[in-house]
Amino acid sequence: MGCQNMGRHILQQRAGRGNFPYRVPSHKRMGAVQYLPLGLVAIDKTISGKIVELCHEGGGRGCPLAKVRWEDTPGISKKELYLPAEGLFVGDTIHLGPKAEVKIGNIKTLEEIPDGSLVFNLEGRPGDGGKFARASGLSATVLEHVEKGVIVSLPSGKKHLLHPTCRATIGVVAGGGRTEKPFVKAGNHYYYVRAKGRKWPRSRGVVMNCNSHPYGGGAHCGVHMPKCVSRNAPPGRKVGLIAARRTGLRKK
């Protein structure tokens, strides 16, 4: 029997499987960056911690991390990871609890933070450890305290109503302005995207061969087919405008 010609997976299919080089190097991560669990610290107790080290974490994280040694906490004996605020240094002391001052780096509940304050690493639900505004240079704004909770303006501009006992850190995430510096060389950009598990450089689909992309092939560069595809399209064909409600420029 003759050999059968076996095709190969195109780029979209290879990336979807999550193999190298499309996988984030998560083995370089140092651990989860979360607040202390609610069960280890009493609600009415304020504890202090000292920043003993500032470090960089690989695996795609852009902002620096800090290692904090919390005092008067018998359940935790090691250094805990902490998302530092802009302006903190090694040796500074931070506080967590209701009696903590409204000061950069301190952790308080939203009901205790005044309106107009900049906060980051907000909890979506009380005790989840922090979910919103965690990237370098980001911060959210406490807008208003209402009867049902606290209204917060997230970095995206969306206003969110959170539970008043959700915790947040006062200030702005450290490492702001990191993306404003130009890469200058293509090699610098290559290592930047490699740490995030993305493919770079990325060619347009119309300049590829027909066996590499649905838009490839042909005598001239062109899509040669409708760009809208179904939400249930098979892997490899699911490119372009996926389940688009409308296309083109909006008429005035």
C-alpha positions, 0 to 999 in steps of 0.5 A: 500500500502506498503512503498517504499524504498527511496534512499538518495543523495550521498556525491557529490549530497549533496555537490552540493546543497550547504547546511550545512556543504558545505556552506561558512559562508558568514554571517561573512564577513564584506563587499566588499573589493574594491577601492573607486569608480571612481565617488567619487574621481577625476582622477587628485586628490590625497587623503590620508587615515589613518589606524584606525584598523586592523581586522580579517574577518571570512568566509574563508578569510585568510589575515587581513583587515584594516579600513581606514578613507579617508580624503577630501572625502565628499561622504564617511563618514565611515571607508572603508575596505582596503586590507593592505600591509605587513609592515603597522601598525595602524596609518600609512597613505596611499595615492591614486592618481597620486601624491602618492609616489611609496611606500608600501601601496599606490594606483596608476594606472599601468601606473604610477608604474615603471617596476619591482615593486611588486603590489597586488589587481590589477583591471581587468578593470578600476574601478572594485575595484580589482580582482587579487593577493588578497590572503595572501602573494601574489603579482604580478610583473609589467614587461613592459609598452607597447603601448597597456597597461601594462604587469603584471606577476600574482602569477600563472606565467601567463602574463596578459596585463592590461589597463594602468589606472587599479589601484593596491596597491604597496607591498605584501598582509599582512599575508604571511607565514600563511600556512607554519606553520604545523597544528600539531593536526587534530582539528586545520585542522578541524576548518581551512576547516570548515571556508571555507565550505569544507568537511574534513576528506575526504575518498577515493571513493574506500573505501566507500559503493556502496550507497555512491560513484560510486567507492564503494563496491566490495570485494576489493578496486578498481574502477571496471569501467572506471574513465573517465566520460562524461561532461554531466554525471548526479550528483553523477556519475560525479566523477573521470576524467571528460571529460579527453582528455588523461590519464596516464603518458606521454611517453618520 
